[in-house]
Structures are given as structure tokens and as C-alpha cells.
Amino acid sequence: MHSFKITPCRPDAASLTALLDLCFGPGRLARTAERLREGNSPVPDYDFCAHDAQGQLIGSISFWPLYIGQEPAVLLGPLAVHPEHQGLGLGEQLMQTALQAVEATRFPFVLLVGDLPYYERVGFQVAPRTVRLPGPVDPTRLLVKGDSALCADLTGLVRPAPDLC
Ligand SMILES: CC(C)(COP(=O)(O)OP(=O)(O)OC[C@H]1O[C@@H](n2cnc3c(N)ncnc32)[C@H](O)[C@@H]1OP(=O)(O)O)[C@@H](O)C(=O)NCCC(=O)NCCS
């Protein structure tokens, strides 16, 4: 039987690196989203992780402060679930838990690069083409969550916002 516990926490660096390498593979640091994490720090209140019954790290999610043009926002990611625990709802529970924490505070928009069929379940939509990242990205995978009318007006370059942390 699979059991896991989600808690607010930032995993230790070694455990997190091992989980992310396993889930994303060696090319993960070359992705454009990584440029938004350089020189930036995750918002501590939005870090959540999942452990199995033996206390092993099996899931993690974090959020990074950004500006989309002039608008404060956070970047969701990485979201990772250990391959042996995928397909059990853990990824969605991690997202729901963390997004509740984000929505209770000061960031009106959440941005991510990912697959719409997975993330639309929790309210993400494709971002307007006027939103630009500091590197190549498939525009159909640039997703945003927030008030729909306000999302439609988003425009400009996305850049790290360590001053908002
Ligand atoms: C993506 C990921 C976080 C999902 O975690 P999970 O715990 O397996 O997800 P859940 O159990 O909540 O949801 C499983 C469902 O999502 C679907 N799903 C998973 N990844 C998907 C994707 N990329 N696109 C569309 N659907 C996806 C599964 O098919 C499954 O569908 P079902 O409920 O109809 O059977 C996990 O597979 C993972 O860590 N993948 C590698 C890293 C990654 O790609 N992270 C996301 C990018 S930031």
C-alpha cells in the first residue's frame, strides 16, 4: 500500500537534487525556466514536500518570485514525484496544497512551463503570446493561472524578482 505525507518544507539539497535528476534527467538545468531560478530563491512559505512511510523524499514543489512585465507573479516548479509513486494523485495533491498557500497571499499570477492537459485540471490556461521568456519556449506550454481577464492582459518579459521574496 502506498502512503505519503505532504508537509510544508524545503528538502535538503542532496535529497532534492537526487529526486530532480531522477524525474527530469540530466538536461534539466538547460531549460529556459531554469534561467528564472538563477539568482533567485524559492518563496519559503510555498515549499512543500512529500515523504513516504519510511521518511524518504518522494515529491517536491516550489515557487519562485517573478515579474511578468510589471506584474508580480510566481513560477511553479519544479514539481516532481518519484517514478515509483507516480499516478497516485500525489502530484495533484502537492499542487492543490501549494496553490492554496499561494492564493492566500500576495501573488495574483502563477506561471509555469508544462503540459496543458495535466495543469488545466488545476486551472491553468495558455499564457498570451505577449508574455515572453528569456529563452526559447514552446508557447503552447507556457501556462498561467489567475483571474482570466487579468491573465489575458499580461504582457512583457518575464524576469526573476528576488526582491519580492
Ligand atoms: C508530472 C508529475 C509531477 C505528475 O505526478 P503524479 O503524482 O504522477 O500525478 P497525479 O497522480 O496527480 O496525476 C496522474 C494523472 O496525470 C496524468 N499526467 C501525468 N503527467 C502528465 C503530462 N505530462 N501530461 C498530461 N497528463 C499527465 C497521468 O496520465 C494521470 O492521468 P489519470 O489521472 O487520468 O490516470 C510526475 O509524473 C513527474 O514528476 N514527472 C517528471 C517530472 C515532470 O515532468 N514534472 C512536471 C513538469 S514541471
The ligand as an SDF file (V2000), in Angstrom:
LIG
                    3D

 48 50  0  0  0  0  0  0  0  0999 V2000
    4.2140   15.2140  -13.8040 C   0  0  0  0  0  0  0  0  0  0  0  0
    4.2310   14.5490  -12.4190 C   0  0  0  0  0  0  0  0  0  0  0  0
    4.6220   15.5760  -11.3810 C   0  0  0  0  0  0  0  0  0  0  0  0
    2.8350   14.0150  -12.1310 C   0  0  0  0  0  0  0  0  0  0  0  0
    2.8190   13.4840  -10.8210 O   0  0  0  0  0  0  0  0  0  0  0  0
    1.8180   12.2860  -10.4410 P   0  0  0  0  0  0  0  0  0  0  0  0
    1.8220   12.1620   -8.9640 O   0  0  0  0  0  0  0  0  0  0  0  0
    2.1550   11.0880  -11.2410 O   0  0  0  0  0  0  0  0  0  0  0  0
    0.4440   12.9010  -10.9790 O   0  0  0  0  0  0  0  0  0  0  0  0
   -1.0340   12.5620  -10.4810 P   0  0  0  0  0  0  0  0  0  0  0  0
   -1.0450   11.2080   -9.8670 O   0  0  0  0  0  0  0  0  0  0  0  0
   -1.5220   13.6910   -9.6840 O   0  0  0  0  0  0  0  0  0  0  0  0
   -1.8330   12.5650  -11.8350 O   0  0  0  0  0  0  0  0  0  0  0  0
   -1.7140   11.4760  -12.6880 C   0  0  0  0  0  0  0  0  0  0  0  0
   -2.5160   11.7750  -13.9370 C   0  0  0  0  0  0  0  0  0  0  0  0
   -1.8740   12.8450  -14.6560 O   0  0  0  0  0  0  0  0  0  0  0  0
   -1.5550   12.3910  -15.9580 C   0  0  0  0  0  0  0  0  0  0  0  0
   -0.3120   13.0140  -16.3570 N   0  0  0  0  0  0  0  0  0  0  0  0
    0.8890   12.9120  -15.7580 C   0  0  0  0  0  0  0  0  0  0  0  0
    1.8090   13.6460  -16.4270 N   0  0  0  0  0  0  0  0  0  0  0  0
    1.1430   14.2010  -17.4710 C   0  0  0  0  0  0  0  0  0  0  0  0
    1.5490   15.0550  -18.5300 C   0  0  0  0  0  0  0  0  0  0  0  0
    2.8080   15.4730  -18.6580 N   0  0  0  0  0  0  0  0  0  0  0  0
    0.5980   15.4380  -19.4160 N   0  0  0  0  0  0  0  0  0  0  0  0
   -0.6900   15.0170  -19.3170 C   0  0  0  0  0  0  0  0  0  0  0  0
   -1.1200   14.2170  -18.3310 N   0  0  0  0  0  0  0  0  0  0  0  0
   -0.2020   13.8160  -17.4250 C   0  0  0  0  0  0  0  0  0  0  0  0
   -1.4350   10.8890  -15.8280 C   0  0  0  0  0  0  0  0  0  0  0  0
   -1.6330   10.2640  -17.0670 O   0  0  0  0  0  0  0  0  0  0  0  0
   -2.5690   10.5870  -14.8590 C   0  0  0  0  0  0  0  0  0  0  0  0
   -3.8000   10.6290  -15.5220 O   0  0  0  0  0  0  0  0  0  0  0  0
   -5.1310    9.8670  -14.9520 P   0  0  0  0  0  0  0  0  0  0  0  0
   -5.4440   10.5080  -13.6090 O   0  0  0  0  0  0  0  0  0  0  0  0
   -6.1800   10.1660  -15.9740 O   0  0  0  0  0  0  0  0  0  0  0  0
   -4.7290    8.4480  -14.8250 O   0  0  0  0  0  0  0  0  0  0  0  0
    5.2190   13.3400  -12.3690 C   0  0  0  0  0  0  0  0  0  0  0  0
    4.8620   12.4400  -13.3900 O   0  0  0  0  0  0  0  0  0  0  0  0
    6.6770   13.7250  -12.5530 C   0  0  0  0  0  0  0  0  0  0  0  0
    7.3650   14.0310  -11.5750 O   0  0  0  0  0  0  0  0  0  0  0  0
    7.1350   13.6950  -13.8140 N   0  0  0  0  0  0  0  0  0  0  0  0
    8.5220   14.0020  -14.1190 C   0  0  0  0  0  0  0  0  0  0  0  0
    8.8200   15.4640  -13.9010 C   0  0  0  0  0  0  0  0  0  0  0  0
    7.8580   16.3820  -14.6280 C   0  0  0  0  0  0  0  0  0  0  0  0
    7.5940   16.2150  -15.8180 O   0  0  0  0  0  0  0  0  0  0  0  0
    7.3330   17.3850  -13.8830 N   0  0  0  0  0  0  0  0  0  0  0  0
    6.3650   18.3210  -14.3920 C   0  0  0  0  0  0  0  0  0  0  0  0
    6.9620   19.4530  -15.1080 C   0  0  0  0  0  0  0  0  0  0  0  0
    7.3190   20.8170  -14.0060 S   0  0  0  0  0  0  0  0  0  0  0  0
  1  2  1  0
  2  3  1  0
  2  4  1  0
  2 36  1  0
  4  5  1  0
  5  6  1  0
  6  7  2  0
  6  8  1  0
  6  9  1  0
  9 10  1  0
 10 11  2  0
 10 12  1  0
 10 13  1  0
 13 14  1  0
 14 15  1  0
 15 16  1  0
 15 30  1  0
 16 17  1  0
 17 18  1  0
 17 28  1  0
 18 19  1  0
 18 27  1  0
 19 20  2  0
 20 21  1  0
 21 22  1  0
 21 27  2  0
 22 23  1  0
 22 24  2  0
 24 25  1  0
 25 26  2  0
 26 27  1  0
 28 29  1  0
 28 30  1  0
 30 31  1  0
 31 32  1  0
 32 33  2  0
 32 34  1  0
 32 35  1  0
 36 37  1  0
 36 38  1  0
 38 39  2  0
 38 40  1  0
 40 41  1  0
 41 42  1  0
 42 43  1  0
 43 44  2  0
 43 45  1  0
 45 46  1  0
 46 47  1  0
 47 48  1  0
M  END
$$$$
